[in-house]
Amino acid sequence: MYTVEQLKMTFNKVFTKERYDAHLEWLEDNTKGKQLNLKGADVSYLHLNDVDLENANLKGANLSGTNLIRANLKGVNFTKANLYWSNLTDADLTNANLTKANLTKADLTNANLTWAKLEKANLRGADLTNT
């Protein structure tokens, strides 16, 4: 993937560069770093294009209006997460858990939803073109 400097990502008090770097380290070697856990956190309206959040815990998180274009979201736990009006164009959501997630008006154009769990997810007004 890319470094934070290349992405020019936006951060907030919860989603910090240090936490993201620790997650990337954990992905390379799970005896180092730390899996990203943003359970119930407000990470709305951030620009996280090309981010690697594989296997992160975002259960119940507020990601409304967040840009996750081309993001690696494989295996992410989005159970009961709010993804209202988020942009997931070209995102890889393979094996992601979107059970009871709010995807109202989300853009999922070209997103990979292979084996994603969408049980009771709200997809009203979502763009599922080429998904």
C-alpha positions in Angstrom: 0.0 0.0 0.0 1.1 3.6 0.6 2.7 5.6 3.4 0.7 8.3 5.2 2.8 11.0 3.6 1.9 9.7 0.1 -1.8 9.5 1.0 -2.1 13.0 2.6 -4.7 11.4 4.8 -6.7 13.3 7.3 -6.6 12.2 10.9 -8.5 13.1 14.0 -8.0 12.5 17.8 -9.1 8.9 17.4 -7.7 7.9 14.1 -4.1 9.0 14.5 -1.0 8.4 12.4 0.6 6.5 15.3 -2.4 4.1 15.5 -2.4 3.6 11.7 1.3 2.9 11.6 1.0 0.4 14.4 -1.8 -1.3 12.4 0.4 -1.5 9.3 3.2 -3.0 11.4 0.7 -5.6 12.9 -0.4 -6.5 9.4 3.2 -7.3 8.5 3.9 -9.3 11.7 1.1 -9.8 14.2 3.7 -10.1 17.0 4.5 -6.4 16.5 2.4 -3.3 16.3 -1.3 -3.4 17.2 -4.5 -4.2 15.3 -6.5 -1.1 14.7 -9.6 -1.0 17.1 -11.9 2.0 16.5 -15.0 0.3 17.9 -17.7 3.0 18.4 -15.3 5.8 17.3 -16.2 8.9 15.3 -14.1 8.9 12.2 -16.6 10.7 10.0 -15.7 12.9 7.1 -12.1 11.8 6.9 -10.2 11.2 3.6 -8.8 7.7 3.8 -8.3 6.9 0.1 -6.0 3.9 -0.5 -5.8 3.2 3.2 -5.1 -0.4 4.4 -7.5 -1.2 7.3 -7.5 -5.0 6.7 -9.0 -6.8 9.7 -9.5 -3.6 11.7 -12.4 -3.4 14.2 -14.8 -0.6 13.3 -17.8 -2.1 15.0 -20.4 0.7 15.6 -18.0 3.4 14.3 -19.3 6.5 12.6 -17.8 6.7 9.2 -20.5 8.9 7.6 -19.1 11.0 4.8 -15.7 9.3 4.9 -13.8 8.7 1.7 -12.5 5.2 1.5 -11.8 5.1 -2.2 -9.6 2.1 -3.2 -9.3 1.1 0.4 -8.3 -2.3 1.5 -11.1 -3.2 3.9 -10.7 -7.0 3.7 -12.1 -8.7 6.9 -13.0 -5.4 8.6 -15.7 -5.6 11.2 -18.3 -2.9 10.3 -21.1 -4.4 12.3 -23.6 -1.7 13.1 -21.3 1.0 11.7 -22.6 4.2 10.1 -21.3 4.5 6.6 -24.0 7.0 5.5 -22.9 8.8 2.4 -19.4 7.3 2.5 -17.5 6.7 -0.7 -16.3 3.2 -1.1 -15.6 3.3 -4.8 -13.2 0.5 -5.8 -12.8 -0.6 -2.2 -12.0 -4.2 -1.4 -14.6 -5.4 1.2 -13.8 -9.1 0.8 -15.0 -11.0 3.9 -16.0 -7.7 5.6 -18.8 -7.9 8.2 -21.4 -5.3 7.3 -24.2 -6.8 9.4 -26.7 -4.1 10.4 -24.4 -1.4 8.9 -26.0 1.8 7.6 -24.9 2.1 4.0 -27.6 4.6 3.0 -26.5 6.6 0.0 -23.0 5.1 0.1 -21.1 4.9 -3.1 -20.0 1.3 -3.6 -19.2 1.6 -7.3 -16.8 -1.2 -8.4 -16.4 -2.4 -4.8 -15.5 -6.0 -4.1 -18.1 -7.5 -1.8 -17.0 -11.2 -2.2 -18.1 -13.1 0.9 -19.0 -9.9 2.7 -21.8 -10.3 5.3 -24.6 -7.9 4.5 -27.3 -9.3 6.8 -29.8 -6.6 7.7 -27.6 -3.9 6.3 -29.4 -0.7 5.1 -28.5 -0.2 1.4 -31.3 2.4 0.6 -30.1 4.7 -2.1 -26.6 3.1 -2.2 -24.8 3.0 -5.6 -24.0 -0.7 -6.3 -22.9 -0.2 -9.9 -20.5 -3.0 -11.0 -20.5 -4.4 -7.6 
